[in-house]
């Protein structure tokens, strides 16, 4: 058996666990985390997922994150994912609430966070194929040019709108 993932019902309440492979195969509703990483200058860290990822391989993302494991707290999961994917540790996570997302490949409650980080970024080679700090303006251009993770774009829609208005 692989990783045990926390399942969530439509009300956002934990309701069991399932193996990650089963979650993907049956599109079971689960929980995940998404963290926008910005540096002190306000740039956003953008990365491209590897071609071996089980969901949306090769897509770009402006969030680090992943599925909540069984019994895991969302903030704990976000810290784990930041460390695993980007080597980011020791940051203060700012909670941004949650967003629900569903499509034909995945259904989730996504716990959203932001952090500021000015240290080195170290990719996990099984998860990240490329990454760079980009200005908010460049991120908005990239969103028009490249395939991004749909859950991040949907879940952070209001934040992206604020970027377009120059509010953040």
Backbone bond lengths (Angstrom), bond angles and torsions (degrees), N, CA, C in turn:
res aa  C-N    CA-C-N  psi(-1)  N-CA   C-N-CA  omega(-1)  CA-C   N-CA-C  phi
1 X - - - 1.457 - - 1.523 108.93 -
2 X 1.346 116.77 139.19 1.454 122.23 179.29 1.511 111.66 -87.53
3 X 1.326 115.68 -156.19 1.458 121.84 179.78 1.522 110.94 -57.62
4 X 1.332 116.32 136.33 1.459 120.88 172.85 1.521 108.49 -90.59
5 X 1.332 115.46 123.22 1.453 123.33 -176.02 1.524 109.13 -104.35
6 X 1.329 116.10 142.69 1.463 121.55 176.87 1.525 109.76 -75.36
7 X 1.328 116.62 125.44 1.462 121.85 175.30 1.525 108.78 -92.01
8 X 1.333 116.27 145.49 1.459 122.05 -179.62 1.521 108.74 -128.85
9 X 1.332 116.04 141.00 1.467 118.84 178.03 1.534 109.69 -83.30
10 X 1.328 116.44 -179.14 1.462 120.82 -176.47 1.524 113.05 -66.04
11 X 1.331 117.41 -19.32 1.462 121.19 177.53 1.531 111.81 -87.75
12 X 1.333 116.83 -1.47 1.453 120.10 179.72 1.515 114.17 84.03
13 X 1.330 116.52 23.64 1.463 122.18 -179.51 1.534 109.02 -105.26
14 X 1.344 117.66 132.91 1.461 118.78 175.74 1.525 110.03 -56.78
15 X 1.319 116.75 135.12 1.473 119.94 -175.33 1.523 113.08 -137.90
16 X 1.310 117.34 19.72 1.458 119.37 177.62 1.511 111.61 143.19
17 X 1.306 114.72 -167.51 1.460 121.43 -179.94 1.527 109.05 -141.64
18 X 1.304 114.82 159.47 1.461 121.30 174.46 1.515 108.41 -154.74
19 X 1.303 115.77 153.96 1.449 122.51 174.67 1.536 108.39 -60.97
20 X 1.305 116.74 142.21 1.469 121.58 -178.29 1.530 111.90 -54.74
21 X 1.313 117.56 -41.11 1.464 120.58 179.95 1.527 110.58 -61.51
22 X 1.326 117.05 -39.45 1.465 120.31 178.52 1.523 110.71 -69.05
23 X 1.336 117.56 -39.49 1.463 121.30 177.53 1.527 109.59 -56.25
24 X 1.325 116.82 -45.32 1.462 121.00 -179.73 1.532 111.18 -70.41
25 X 1.327 117.20 -45.92 1.470 120.75 -175.85 1.519 112.50 -63.49
26 X 1.346 116.96 -37.90 1.462 121.35 -175.88 1.530 112.84 -103.77
27 X 1.325 116.56 3.24 1.473 122.36 -177.71 1.530 110.77 50.33
28 X 1.334 115.40 52.43 1.463 120.99 179.25 1.529 109.83 -76.44
29 X 1.327 115.86 143.44 1.461 120.80 179.73 1.521 109.21 -73.20
30 X 1.311 115.31 125.70 1.456 122.00 -175.76 1.523 108.95 -136.67
31 X 1.314 115.96 -172.25 1.460 120.85 177.06 1.514 109.38 -119.26
32 X 1.322 114.42 151.83 1.456 121.54 179.00 1.522 108.82 -145.60
33 X 1.313 115.42 170.37 1.456 121.22 175.43 1.522 109.28 -121.19
34 X 1.314 116.10 154.97 1.460 122.89 175.39 1.520 107.60 -144.47
35 X 1.327 116.28 126.23 1.462 121.47 -177.21 1.528 109.49 -125.24
36 X 1.320 116.15 121.18 1.461 121.17 171.59 1.523 106.95 -82.88
37 X 1.329 116.21 124.98 1.460 121.73 179.75 1.526 107.92 -107.11
38 X 1.334 115.33 120.74 1.471 121.06 177.54 1.524 108.53 -120.92
39 X 1.313 115.64 152.57 1.459 118.43 174.90 1.527 109.44 -97.12
40 X 1.323 116.26 178.21 1.456 120.68 -176.99 1.519 114.03 -62.27
41 X 1.334 116.97 -22.42 1.468 121.40 178.14 1.523 111.83 -84.16
42 X 1.343 116.93 -6.23 1.461 120.58 179.79 1.515 114.85 94.76
43 X 1.353 117.04 -0.80 1.461 120.00 176.96 1.522 110.19 -67.92
44 X 1.322 115.83 157.89 1.465 123.12 -178.60 1.525 108.06 -113.61
45 X 1.333 116.34 137.88 1.462 118.69 176.69 1.526 108.91 -84.71
46 X 1.331 115.69 122.13 1.459 122.99 178.30 1.519 107.77 -114.72
47 X 1.317 116.18 138.98 1.463 119.32 176.96 1.525 110.91 -137.26
48 X 1.333 114.79 162.11 1.465 121.11 174.70 1.514 107.85 -109.84
49 X 1.314 115.24 130.49 1.456 121.94 179.25 1.531 109.81 -70.85
50 X 1.309 115.96 150.46 1.465 119.33 177.58 1.531 110.48 -68.46
51 X 1.302 114.81 162.63 1.453 121.21 177.93 1.509 114.20 -73.18
52 X 1.319 117.33 -5.74 1.467 121.25 -178.90 1.527 113.38 -99.76
53 X 1.333 117.70 -0.49 1.473 120.28 -179.90 1.526 109.68 -62.57
54 X 1.337 116.61 146.90 1.465 120.60 -177.07 1.525 113.41 -79.56
55 X 1.309 117.77 -11.63 1.460 121.90 178.33 1.526 108.30 -134.67
56 X 1.306 117.58 124.46 1.459 124.23 178.28 1.527 113.08 49.00
57 X 1.327 117.12 57.69 1.464 119.59 178.80 1.528 111.44 -61.16
58 X 1.329 115.01 143.76 1.452 121.56 175.93 1.519 115.65 77.50
59 X 1.315 117.85 -1.63 1.469 119.94 179.42 1.526 110.26 -78.65
60 X 1.309 114.23 157.92 1.462 121.49 175.69 1.529 109.28 -88.61
61 X 1.330 115.58 157.12 1.461 120.47 179.09 1.515 109.60 -150.99
62 X 1.309 116.34 146.21 1.464 121.92 173.65 1.524 110.03 -107.35
63 X 1.328 116.42 12.64 1.463 122.43 176.00 1.519 109.32 -127.16
64 X 1.316 115.24 145.58 1.455 120.94 166.38 1.519 105.76 -99.34
65 X 1.304 117.39 148.42 1.456 118.43 178.91 1.504 112.14 162.49
66 X 1.310 114.41 -172.60 1.453 120.26 -179.16 1.506 110.75 174.29
67 X 1.316 115.31 -170.55 1.459 120.82 -175.27 1.526 111.54 -72.70
68 X 1.332 115.34 147.37 1.457 121.55 171.72 1.521 108.17 -76.86
69 X 1.294 116.02 131.61 1.458 120.03 175.11 1.520 109.42 -81.13
70 X 1.289 116.45 160.75 1.462 122.03 -179.56 1.527 109.94 -54.29
71 X 1.339 116.64 127.91 1.461 122.43 177.64 1.517 114.97 77.57
72 X 1.308 118.36 4.12 1.462 121.76 -176.24 1.531 111.25 -89.56
73 X 1.309 116.09 138.70 1.457 123.35 174.80 1.531 108.74 -76.49
74 X 1.349 119.18 141.88 1.463 119.91 -178.53 1.537 114.38 -54.83
75 X 1.326 118.33 -43.78 1.467 119.78 179.97 1.527 110.71 -66.02
76 X 1.318 116.64 -38.67 1.469 121.05 176.65 1.531 109.72 -61.59
77 X 1.324 116.46 -43.87 1.457 121.17 178.37 1.527 111.13 -62.43
78 X 1.331 116.71 -43.44 1.458 120.49 179.72 1.528 110.74 -61.41
79 X 1.319 117.56 -42.59 1.472 120.92 178.03 1.527 110.49 -63.37
80 X 1.325 116.51 -43.12 1.471 120.96 179.28 1.521 110.34 -61.15
81 X 1.327 116.37 -47.17 1.465 120.47 -177.87 1.531 111.57 -65.25
82 X 1.334 117.75 -41.24 1.467 120.53 176.70 1.518 111.33 -58.01
83 X 1.333 115.90 -45.12 1.459 120.24 -179.86 1.527 110.91 -66.53
84 X 1.336 116.98 -43.56 1.466 120.63 -178.12 1.521 112.10 -66.54
85 X 1.321 117.52 -49.26 1.468 121.22 -173.41 1.519 113.50 -76.62
86 X 1.335 116.50 -45.33 1.463 120.49 -170.11 1.521 114.76 -120.30
87 X 1.328 118.17 -2.88 1.452 120.61 -177.52 1.518 113.21 70.68
88 X 1.328 116.75 20.76 1.459 121.83 -178.52 1.529 109.04 -90.04
89 X 1.328 115.86 121.81 1.475 121.25 179.45 1.525 109.19 -136.91
90 X 1.336 114.95 164.18 1.449 121.30 173.46 1.520 114.96 70.68
91 X 1.332 116.90 24.72 1.466 120.02 -179.46 1.522 110.60 -102.62
92 X 1.327 115.57 154.77 1.456 120.76 172.23 1.519 108.06 -86.76
93 X 1.319 115.67 124.32 1.460 120.32 177.53 1.518 109.70 -88.74
94 X 1.316 116.29 129.30 1.462 121.82 175.53 1.526 107.22 -99.79
95 X 1.344 117.90 113.68 1.466 119.66 179.90 1.529 111.29 -68.34
96 X 1.334 115.59 136.60 1.462 121.63 179.92 1.525 111.83 -120.45
97 X 1.327 116.14 20.71 1.455 119.60 179.81 1.516 111.93 81.91
98 X 1.313 115.05 -157.14 1.460 119.15 -177.95 1.517 109.43 -133.74
99 X 1.317 113.91 163.96 1.464 121.51 173.99 1.525 106.87 -139.94
100 X 1.315 116.76 141.31 1.454 121.13 174.80 1.524 108.39 -95.15
101 X 1.324 115.99 141.28 1.455 121.01 -179.31 1.524 109.12 -141.52
102 X 1.314 115.44 142.18 1.463 119.98 176.05 1.519 109.70 -151.29
103 X 1.315 115.80 139.31 1.456 122.79 169.53 1.529 107.03 -148.78
104 X 1.295 117.70 -169.43 1.468 120.72 -175.72 1.522 113.23 -70.66
105 X 1.336 117.45 -11.86 1.470 121.23 -178.41 1.525 114.31 -107.30
106 X 1.332 116.65 -26.00 1.465 119.05 -174.78 1.520 110.63 -153.80
107 X 1.332 114.85 149.70 1.472 122.51 174.75 1.512 106.75 -136.28
108 X 1.340 116.43 125.95 1.463 117.80 -174.03 1.520 113.40 -154.55
109 X 1.310 113.59 159.04 1.463 122.94 162.14 1.516 104.37 -102.98
110 X 1.335 115.42 119.62 1.454 120.69 -175.66 1.524 109.58 -105.96
111 X 1.323 115.88 116.54 1.454 122.03 176.26 1.522 107.98 -85.22
112 X 1.341 115.56 120.55 1.451 121.48 -170.61 1.531 111.56 -104.19
113 X 1.336 114.64 142.93 1.461 122.22 -179.80 1.527 108.95 -143.26
114 X 1.316 115.12 166.26 1.459 122.68 170.60 1.519 107.84 -137.21
115 X 1.313 115.52 156.46 1.462 120.05 174.72 1.516 108.71 -152.22
116 X 1.331 114.45 162.51 1.457 121.71 174.30 1.516 107.51 -114.27
117 X 1.341 115.27 133.78 1.457 120.43 -175.04 1.520 109.11 -148.22
118 X 1.331 116.13 129.10 1.462 120.54 179.88 1.526 112.69 -119.60
119 X 1.304 117.82 15.63 1.453 120.85 -179.95 1.522 112.35 -93.63
120 X 1.323 114.97 -172.48 1.463 119.42 179.40 1.532 111.27 -72.44
121 X 1.315 116.16 147.01 1.460 122.32 176.03 1.520 107.33 -106.02
122 X 1.326 115.47 127.98 1.460 121.75 -179.73 1.516 108.50 -122.88
123 X 1.326 116.54 109.31 1.463 120.90 -176.85 1.509 112.11 -70.35
124 X 1.306 114.56 147.68 1.460 121.81 168.21 1.530 104.74 -87.20
125 X 1.346 118.85 114.29 1.464 120.45 -170.57 1.531 115.35 -62.41
126 X 1.314 118.69 -21.58 1.465 120.38 177.12 1.527 111.68 -80.06
127 X 1.327 117.41 -13.62 1.460 120.54 -174.99 1.525 114.10 -116.15
128 X 1.336 117.42 -33.28 1.458 121.01 -173.33 1.530 109.81 -122.02
129 X 1.349 116.40 125.18 1.458 121.95 179.97 1.529 112.60 -97.80
130 X 1.313 116.68 -23.57 1.462 122.30 -178.51 1.523 107.66 -162.01
131 X 1.331 116.38 153.55 1.450 120.21 174.88 1.509 111.26 -165.48
132 X 1.338 116.05 156.04 1.461 121.24 179.23 1.524 109.82 -164.65
133 X 1.322 114.75 155.22 1.458 120.83 170.09 1.520 107.72 -78.68
134 X 1.326 116.99 132.41 1.459 121.06 177.89 1.524 108.74 -131.68
135 X 1.307 115.14 152.09 1.463 118.94 176.08 1.531 108.57 -70.03
136 X 1.325 117.30 158.50 1.462 118.66 175.18 1.533 112.49 -55.46
137 X 1.340 117.04 -38.62 1.470 119.98 179.03 1.523 110.71 -62.84
138 X 1.331 116.94 -41.45 1.467 120.19 179.41 1.528 110.27 -67.50
139 X 1.323 118.02 -39.30 1.469 120.25 176.72 1.522 109.74 -57.21
140 X 1.311 117.69 -45.72 1.463 120.62 -179.86 1.525 111.32 -62.09
141 X 1.320 117.77 -37.85 1.466 120.98 175.23 1.530 110.48 -64.41
142 X 1.320 116.01 -44.99 1.463 120.78 -179.24 1.527 111.67 -60.34
143 X 1.327 115.96 -37.19 1.463 119.72 179.15 1.530 111.84 -60.93
144 X 1.329 116.21 -30.34 1.463 121.11 178.08 1.526 112.50 -82.52
145 X 1.334 116.86 -20.12 1.464 121.64 -172.67 1.525 114.51 -102.97
146 X 1.310 118.16 -27.04 1.468 121.97 -167.82 1.529 111.19 -128.80
147 X 1.331 116.80 156.80 1.467 119.53 176.53 1.533 111.02 -77.68
148 X 1.321 116.05 118.76 1.462 122.19 179.25 1.522 110.36 -108.14
149 X 1.303 116.01 163.71 1.458 122.00 177.02 1.522 109.11 -62.27
150 X 1.329 117.54 122.18 1.466 119.37 -175.70 1.521 113.75 -67.00
151 X 1.331 118.23 -31.03 1.463 119.36 179.39 1.526 111.10 -68.36
152 X 1.320 117.66 -37.32 1.466 120.01 177.68 1.519 110.69 -66.59
153 X 1.332 116.80 -45.57 1.460 120.69 -179.55 1.529 110.34 -61.39
154 X 1.332 116.82 -43.40 1.469 120.40 179.82 1.530 111.26 -70.14
155 X 1.315 117.28 -47.78 1.459 121.33 -175.43 1.514 114.53 -67.87
156 X 1.322 116.24 -27.07 1.462 120.81 179.87 1.526 111.31 -110.23
157 X 1.321 116.88 25.25 1.465 121.76 -178.61 1.510 113.38 -55.89
158 X 1.327 117.83 -45.14 1.471 120.61 -179.61 1.523 110.58 -65.94
159 X 1.327 117.59 -38.66 1.460 122.06 177.75 1.528 109.99 -63.98
160 X 1.338 116.34 -42.63 1.468 120.00 177.70 1.522 111.05 -64.14
161 X 1.333 117.08 -38.21 1.462 120.71 175.82 1.525 110.62 -61.73
162 X 1.336 116.70 -40.41 1.463 120.47 176.69 1.529 111.07 -62.44
163 X 1.355 116.24 -39.71 1.466 119.22 177.01 1.525 110.68 -61.79
164 X 1.323 116.41 -42.50 1.474 120.54 179.61 1.531 111.46 -60.86
165 X 1.319 116.05 -33.58 1.473 120.30 178.44 1.523 112.49 -86.01
166 X 1.328 116.49 -3.31 1.453 120.27 -178.87 1.510 113.57 75.33
167 X 1.328 116.40 21.68 1.471 120.49 -174.68 1.525 113.52 -85.86
168 X 1.344 118.70 -13.55 1.481 118.85 179.75 1.504 111.44 -128.30
